Amino acid sequence: QQQVRQSPQSLTVWEGETAILNCSYEDSTFNYFPWYQQFPGEGPALLISIRSVSDKKEDGRFTIFFNKREKKLSLHITDSQPGDSATYFCAARMSNYNVLYFGSGTKLTVEP
Amino acid sequence: EAAVTQSPRNKVAVTGGKVTLSCNQTNNHNNMYWYRQDTGHGLRLIHYSYGAGSTEKGDIPDGYKASRPSQENFSLILELATPSQTSVYFCASGDTQGANTGQLYFGEGSKLTVL
């Protein structure tokens, strides 16, 4: 079964708008949640991450909001730019277990 | 900057043939992983390794074998390739510290087509 779920599958926003990408998970033992960004023809690369002891993590225009009780998190991209157009993967990891479980991804398109 | 190199980048194989995908990392990471990426499924873990000589099964190991002969190299082997194994395969590496921060370094992918 899918341990990590993402929605929407695809999202289009205009330049300057805020894009919101959603993620949920099943296993309450997950305690670390990285987001990866992937451009066509490339491998995924770490964008931003959060631990379950926090409810928010910011890095420039990228912010993760985390709700432990509901097992949900979201990635907000403010002032979206065409260069942000990529596929974004939410992932999850258990403590002391060196394996990442990935969601199915959200393909973001930012129109100029 | 971590460097993970995969070969071949593109491969066309016939059903029933043997395919070996190779991965090399130059950053002395302990852990290495093989994922496959398919539309609608994201990245799914096939095999992983904690160090030379070790291999572990991931979520979808059936039809695949793995080999970790050294710290730098990790191979994925399809003994009898099937069309359902047509996919893009990604190798990744990470060390203990990297694993604790969730940071994996991915290669650029190997596109496999099985006819």
Boltz contact constraints between the chains, C-beta under 6 A:
constraints:
  - contact:
      token1: [A, 32]
      token2: [B, 102]
      max_distance: 6.0
  - contact:
      token1: [A, 34]
      token2: [B, 102]
      max_distance: 6.0
  - contact:
      token1: [A, 42]
      token2: [B, 108]
      max_distance: 6.0
  - contact:
      token1: [A, 43]
      token2: [B, 90]
      max_distance: 6.0
  - contact:
      token1: [A, 43]
      token2: [B, 106]
      max_distance: 6.0
  - contact:
      token1: [A, 43]
      token2: [B, 107]
      max_distance: 6.0
  - contact:
      token1: [A, 43]
      token2: [B, 108]
      max_distance: 6.0
  - contact:
      token1: [A, 43]
      token2: [B, 109]
      max_distance: 6.0
  - contact:
      token1: [A, 44]
      token2: [B, 106]
      max_distance: 6.0
  - contact:
      token1: [A, 46]
      token2: [B, 103]
      max_distance: 6.0
  - contact:
      token1: [A, 49]
      token2: [B, 102]
      max_distance: 6.0
  - contact:
      token1: [A, 93]
      token2: [B, 102]
      max_distance: 6.0
  - contact:
      token1: [A, 98]
      token2: [B, 31]
      max_distance: 6.0
  - contact:
      token1: [A, 98]
      token2: [B, 99]
      max_distance: 6.0
  - contact:
      token1: [A, 102]
      token2: [B, 42]
      max_distance: 6.0
  - contact:
      token1: [A, 102]
      token2: [B, 43]
      max_distance: 6.0
  - contact:
      token1: [A, 103]
      token2: [B, 42]
      max_distance: 6.0
  - contact:
      token1: [A, 104]
      token2: [B, 40]
      max_distance: 6.0
  - contact:
      token1: [A, 104]
      token2: [B, 41]
      max_distance: 6.0
  - contact:
      token1: [A, 104]
      token2: [B, 42]
      max_distance: 6.0
  - contact:
      token1: [A, 105]
      token2: [B, 42]
      max_distance: 6.0
